[in-house]
């Protein structure tokens, strides 16, 4: 795993670097916390970023190869037989390779860098890491595909960890990877306050038009293939072949491998998990009632399975970062009512799993009228997952409440709420399609200064000055 100790190169890496490369590298080298975590679903590029940082340290920064340790814990069962799999290897490395203690190396301005891939698969990874960084001055980069297990270690590592959450490719990354085109993001890392001003959303729409050629070309590729890097690195591979690869390396890997990593003595059913994921894909962008899930699963598996178990499996899939469960908006200390909105992490993964490719690009959709309703629901799932991935942004959905119509999403920034409605269709009715937004804005208690209407096309005009239309293609340039 560490060929550089013998002067040998690592694996050949892609030239393309995901947005998280710079953020993770900065956290590793200069971050306040000694541990930087990159978390995200499988096959999203976490290990590649780790190896790119190692290569940068070796060949750009001139770091002595013996100051770098990489351990991949995924599927290496013999390591699990060690009493302290993290600390034992760290101590071995300190004595046999580094040739001095971590603290001696740090005091001579030559700190060691530890790269631990899928370390959260170990039962006591967090306490071991805490002990390591509390006693030694060392910089650690951790990658993991289980948000639940990483979160469970956060309490032990409070004040010692910073997290970078990595999802599928952003639209600007598709442009860079597939088209060698530059699509600058609209929003700075710490610029959420800007979004409480309607003018920012108007500017976002204008930003998209200003980069229309690259934006539209990237959107067409992304709409047809989704956001997994492999699908764009090998754009020449037919979709049917790529879909099989995604199922095997992303979904089956998460289900078959991570399923075994549950609490000891806890029985998990692989066929049930697959069926729950199937229904989640089918209902992306929607809020199916508990009874819908339970009845569909009873019918598919011919088994009496209750909602509590189904809910646990949905949480497992969210922990594997294959979907987001967007909660209903909680107001005035009332308990949340209604089901969560399901948002699959990637429409390409959904298409592969269900073997159901739904046209999303406006040109493709124009030629396939049967996909229009499905495209709208999938677009809603896309928006939900995308917005919930923006750091520190609170995203909920607003279910119909009495006379109040539903709103697809509500963003909470400070004391302001921004309702967001998705109408992914060619023709917009400025009155009917904004009814939910207007009702929410007009309720003074909600403190919503304006609303956002996410559309298919540029140039949609709404007479109400409180509503900002933004096409989906431009919304995806927020990040």
N, C-alpha and C positions, 0 to 999 in steps of 0.2 A: 504493500500500500504506500510505501515511502521510497520509491526508486531513487529519488534525488540524494538520499544518503550515500548511494554508491555512484553518484555522478551520472545516473541514467535519467532519461526524460519520462514524464508521465504520459498519459494518453493524449491523443490529438484532440484539441478542443476547438469548438467553433469560434470564429472571429467575432460574431455577434454577441454583445453583452446586454443582458436584460437590465431594466431600470434599477433593480435591487442590487446589482453588483456594486455600484458606487456607494450606496447607502450602507450595505453590509461591510464593505471594506473600510469605510470611514468609522463605523462602529467598532470594528476589530482594532484598528490602529489608534483611534483618537477618542472613542466613545467614553462617556462617564462610567458606564457599567462594564465590568470585566468580561461579561458573557453577552454575545450577540446571537440571537436565534433567528434563523430563516425558517419559517413554517409555510407549508402549502401542500396541495394534493400531490400525489405521485406523478412523476414524469413531467413536472412543470418547469424544471431547470434548476432546482436547489443544489444538487451535487455538482452540476456544471459550474454554477457561480462559485462554489467552494473551490473547485479545482482551478478556475480562472484567477481567483485571488491568490492561491498558492503560486501559480505561474507568475503572477505580477510581482509577488514578493521576491521570488527567486531571480527573475530575469530583468525586472525594472528597478526594484528597490535594492537588489544586491544582498539580500538576507542570506546568511550562512544556511545551507540546506539542513544542517543538524539542529537548527532552531525551529524546525517545522515538523510537527507530528500530525499525521492523519490516521484516524481509525474509523472504519465503517462497521457499525455494529449490526447492521441489518443482515439477518440470516446467519450470523456467525455464532452458532450455538456454543462452541467450546468456550467463547469468551464469557458466556453466561455462567459457566461453572466456576469462574473465579469468585472468591469471596467478595471482592470489591472491584468489579470490572473496570471502572473508570480510574480509581485511585491506584490499583495495582499496576495498570499499564502506564499511568503517569509516572509512578515511582520508578518503574523499570526504565522508561525513556530517560528520566532525569539522570539515572546512574550510568546507563549503558551508552546512550547516544549523546545527550547534551553534555555530559561530563562534568556538570556542576549543578547545584540546586537551582530551582527556578528563581529564587530570590537573589542568588549570586549573579545569575545571568542578567536579571532586571537591573541590579545595582550598577552593573558595568555597561548599561544602556544597550544590552543585547537580549531583550525579553524573548521568551519562547512563545510560539503560536501553536495552539492545539485546535485541530479541526475534527469534530466528532459528528459523524453522519448517522442519523436515525438512532441517536443515543437514548431517546425516550422509550425505546423498546425494553430497556433494562428496568427492573422493578424499582430500584432505589437510586436512579440516576441523579435526581435533584439533590438529595442530601449529600451524595458523594461530590457532586460539582460544588456545592456550597462549601464543603470542607476544603476542597482544593483551592478555591479562590480566596477563602478566608485566611488560609495559612500561607499561600504562595502568590507572588505577583506574577501572573500569567494571563495571557489574552486568549479567549476561547470563542470559537465560532461553532454553533450547533445547528444542524439542519434536522427537520422532522416533518413527517406527513400526518401526524396525529395531533390536532389542536387540543383535544381533550387531555391527552397525556402531558403535553407541554404546559397547558393551563394548570393541571394538577400539581406541577412542580413550581408554579410561580410563587406560591406562598413561602416555600422554603428558600426561594432565591430572590425574595423581595429586595429591591435596591441593588441587585447584582446582575440584572438581566434587562436587555432591550430587545424588542421584537420587530422583525420585518416580516409582514405577511405578503406572500407572493401567490398570486392567482394566475389564471391563463393570460396569454399575451394581451397587452393593451393595444388599441388600434394603432397608436403611433409605433409600437414595436412591430406589428405586422408590416407597416410601411417600411420600416428600416430593414427588417429581415428579408422580406419578399421582394421589395421594390427598390431598396437602397435609397429611399426617399426620406426626407426630414419632415416630421410632423410635430411641431413643438407643443407641449402640454399647455393648457390654459391656466391651470391652478398651481400655485406654488405649494410646497409641502405643508406649510403652516398658514394657509390662506383661507380657512373656512369662513372667517368673518365676512369676507367679500361676498359670499353667497347669500347674505341677508339683504343684499341690495339688488333690486330687479335689474338695474343697469348691467350688473355682472353677467346675468343670463342672456341679456340682449347682446352683450359683447361676445359671449361664448358662441352664439349663433353666427355673429359676424366673423369670428375667428375661424369657424368652420368654412364659411364661404371664401374667406381669404386664402384658404389652403384646399380649395375644392377639388382640384385635380388629384392631388396625392390622397386626400381624404376619401374620395369616392372610389379610387382604385384599390386602396387598402380595405375599405369596407366591403367591396365585392369579394375579395379574397377571404376576408374574415367571415363574411356571411355564409360562404360556401364551405368553409373548412373548420370554423370554430377558432379557438385560441390556444390549442396545444402546440408547443414549439415544433414537435416532430411533424405535424401536419403541414407546416410551412417550410421547414427545412427540406422536406422531400415532397414538394408540391407536384413533382412529376409522377408520384405514385398514385395510381387510381384510388378513388375514394373507398371503394369496397375493400381493398387491401389495407388501406390506412385505418378504416373503421375496425377491422379485425384486430389490428395492432393496438389501437386505443382500448378496446375491450379487454384484451389480455393483459396489457401492462398497467392500466389505470384501475379499471373496475374490479376485474378478477383478482388482481394483486392486492387491492385494498380489502376485498371481501375475504379471500382465502388466507392471506397472511395476517392482517390486522385483527381478523376475527379470533385468531388463536391467542392474541395478546390481551384478552379480557381478564377480568378478575378471576382468580383461581376458583374452581368449583362452579363457575357461572356458565351455564349451558347456552350456547348460541346456535341458531339454526341457519345454515348457509342458504338453503332454499327460501326461507322466509326473508332473509336480508335481501336477496336478489329480487324477490317480488316487491318488497317495499321500495327498493330503488327504481324498479320498473314503474310503479305507480307515481313515485316522485317525479320521474321524467315525464310521465303522461300529464301530470297536473302542475307542471312548472308554471309560475305566474298566477296560480290560482290558490284559493283557500278552501280545499275540500273539507267537508265535515268529517268528524270521527267515524260516523256510521258508513260513509262512502268508502273509506279506507278498509274498515273492518269487513264490510260485505264483499268488496272486491277480492280481498285476500282469502276470505272463507271460500269464495267461489273458485278461485284459482288453485288453491292448495287443498281444498276439501278438508279443512281443519278448523276447529273452533279456537280462534285466536282473538284475544281481547285487545282493546285500544292501548292499555298500559304497555303491553309488549311491543305493539307497533310503534308507539311513541318512543320507546327506548331505542328501537332500531333506527328511527329517523334521527335521533340524537347521535347515534353511532355514525351515521353517514355524514352528519354535520361535523362531527369530530374528525372524520377523515377528509373534511373540507371538500366534499363532493357536492354539497348543497348548503344553502343558507335558509334558516327558518326565521322569517321576518315577523316579529310579534305585532299584535294589534296595539294601537296607541293607548297608553295609559294616561287618563286625565283625572285631575282633581282627586288623586289618591284612590280612585276606584280600581277594583280588581280588573285585570284584563279579561275581556270577554271575546269569545270567538276563537277560531283556529288560527294558527300561523300561516303566513303565505310562503309557499315553497318556491325557491329559486335555485335551479340547477346551476352548477358552476360554469358550464359551457354547453352551448347549444350543439356544438359538434359532437360532444360526448353523448348527449341525448340522442342525436340522430344515429350514432353508431350503435348504441345499446338497443334502441327501439327499431332499428333498421327502417327509419322513417325520416327522410330528408325533406324538410320544409323550407321552401324558398323564403329568404329574408331580404335579399337585395331587391330594391324597387324594380329593376329591370326584369329580373327573374320572376318576381311576384306578379308582375303585369301579365306575364305569359302563362301563369298558373293560378287561375282564380279560385281553385278549390282549397288553396293553402291560406287564404286571406284571414280567416278567423283564427286558425292555428298560429299564424305568424304574429298576430296581435298578442296572444297569450305568451308565446315564447319571448317576444320583445319585452313584455312586462317582467318575465323572469330574468331576462338579461339586465334590465335596468335595476331591479332589486339587488341582484348579486353585485353589480358594478358599484352602486352607491354604497352598499354595506361594506365594501372593501376600502372605502376612503377612510383613512385613519381619523379617529375621534368624531366621526359623523354618526349621529344617532338616527337610525332609520326604522320607521314603523309603518304599518298600513292602517287605514281608517275604515273599519267595517261599517256597513249601513246601520244607523242607530235611529230607530223611529222614523221621523220625517227627514232626517239628515242622510243624504246619499253617501255612498262609499267614495273614498279617495284612494287611488292605487298606493301611494306612499306619502308619508309625511316626514320631512327632515327637521330635526330639532337642533338649532344652533344657538347656544346661550338661552335666552328667554324667547326667541323667535321660532316660529314654525312655518315651514315652507311646504305647502301641499304640491304634489307632483302627480299628474294624470298622464297616462300613456294612451295615445290614440294612433296606433300604427296602421294607418289606412290612407288610401290615395285622396279621398275626399273628406274634408273636415267640415262639420256643421258648427260654426262659431258659437251658437247658443246651446244646442243640446250636448255637445261634447265638452262643454266647460261647466256644466251644471254642478258637478261635485266640487270643483275648484271654487266657484262663486259662493256656494253655500258655506264652505269652510272658511273662506276669507271674511264673509259677512258676520260670522260669529265672533264678536269682539274678544270673548274669553280665550279664543285659540291664539290670539296675537299673531295672525298671519298677514303680513303686509301685502303679499302678492302670491300668485301661484305660477307654476311652470307646466306647460302643455308640451309633452314630448310627441313629436310628429314623425311622419315618414319623409316628408319633403321639406326643402327650403322654402322660405317666402310665405309661409302660412300667416294670414292676417286675422287677428281677433280684435274686435272693436273695443272690448273691455281693456282699459289701460292698466288694470291690475294683473293681467295675464301675459306671461312671456312665452311665446312659442319657440321651441328649440328642437331641431331634428335629431333623431337618435344618432345619426352619424357624427353630429357635432357634440352632442352630450358625451360621447365616448372619448372626446378629446379633453375632458376636464383634467384627466391625469396624464 
